Amino acid sequence: MKAYILNSCNTCQRILKEVAWKGEVQNIKEENIDETTLDKIAASLGAYEQVFSRRAMKYRSLGLNEMDLKEEDYRKYILEEYTFLKRPVFVIGEQYFAGNTKKTVAAIKEALA
């Protein structure tokens, strides 16, 4: 079990507490997610776009909002810049969860039960 978070993110910290996380935690600012893990998560969730954060400050500053991004683009940007990873990401066995919606948090709690 592993969670990929940003230590300075209040939402990530709140969700860790809410789900009573007991697994490993990786701060993506210090050590970004690796290619193999990202590939597994994207395959599980159906696309790299599912783990890509459009809320990242650099999304607009790099003009990505005006580009027609493809799957390989999403993968490249996530691996190059940690802020493009949708947070938090939880790996629980062979299940993968990305984001902070109520539905996602409920699914994490269910997987941990």
C-alpha positions in Angstrom: 0.0 0.0 0.0 1.3 3.3 -1.0 0.1 6.9 -1.3 1.6 9.5 -3.6 0.9 13.0 -2.1 2.3 16.5 -1.9 3.2 17.1 1.8 2.2 20.7 1.6 -1.3 19.9 0.2 -3.9 20.2 2.9 -6.4 18.1 0.9 -3.9 15.3 0.7 -3.3 15.5 4.5 -7.0 15.6 5.2 -7.7 12.5 3.0 -4.8 10.5 4.7 -6.5 11.2 8.0 -10.0 10.5 6.8 -9.1 7.1 5.4 -6.9 6.3 8.4 -3.9 5.6 6.1 -1.4 3.1 7.5 0.7 2.5 4.4 3.7 4.1 2.9 3.6 7.7 1.8 5.7 9.3 -0.9 6.1 13.1 -1.2 6.0 13.6 -5.0 7.8 16.9 -4.7 10.9 15.1 -3.3 10.5 12.0 -5.4 8.1 12.1 -8.4 6.2 9.0 -9.4 8.2 6.5 -11.4 7.3 5.4 -15.0 6.3 1.8 -14.1 3.9 2.9 -11.4 2.4 5.6 -13.6 1.9 3.2 -16.5 0.1 0.7 -14.1 -2.1 3.4 -12.7 -3.0 4.7 -16.2 -3.7 1.2 -17.4 -6.0 0.5 -14.4 -7.8 3.8 -14.7 -8.1 3.7 -18.5 -5.9 6.6 -19.5 -3.0 8.9 -18.5 -5.6 11.7 -18.8 -7.3 10.2 -15.7 -4.2 10.9 -13.6 -3.4 14.3 -15.1 -4.2 17.5 -13.1 -5.5 20.4 -15.1 -5.5 22.4 -11.9 -1.7 22.6 -11.9 -0.4 26.2 -12.2 1.8 25.3 -15.1 -1.1 23.9 -17.1 -2.1 27.4 -18.2 1.3 29.0 -18.0 2.8 26.5 -20.5 -0.3 27.0 -22.7 -1.3 23.4 -22.4 -4.9 24.5 -22.1 -4.8 25.6 -25.7 -3.2 22.4 -27.0 -4.8 19.2 -28.1 -2.9 16.8 -25.8 -2.5 13.2 -26.6 -2.0 10.3 -24.1 1.8 10.3 -24.6 1.8 14.1 -23.8 -0.1 13.5 -20.6 2.4 10.8 -19.6 5.4 13.0 -20.5 4.2 16.0 -18.6 3.4 14.0 -15.4 6.9 12.4 -15.4 8.6 15.7 -16.1 6.7 17.8 -13.5 5.2 16.5 -10.3 2.4 19.1 -10.2 0.7 17.5 -13.2 0.0 14.3 -11.1 -3.6 14.4 -9.9 -3.4 14.1 -6.1 -3.6 12.1 -4.0 -2.9 8.7 -5.7 -3.4 5.5 -3.7 -2.2 2.1 -4.6 -4.0 -0.6 -2.5 -3.0 -4.1 -3.7 -3.9 -4.1 -7.4 -6.4 -1.2 -7.1 -5.5 2.4 -8.0 -7.2 5.6 -7.0 -6.4 9.1 -8.2 -8.0 12.4 -7.1 -9.9 13.8 -4.2 -13.6 13.5 -5.1 -16.0 12.2 -2.5 -16.6 9.2 -4.7 -12.9 8.4 -4.9 -12.4 8.8 -1.1 -15.3 6.5 -0.5 -13.8 3.9 -2.8 -10.5 4.2 -1.0 -12.2 3.6 2.4 -14.1 0.6 1.0 -10.8 -0.9 -0.4 -9.2 -0.5 3.0 -12.1 -2.0 4.9 
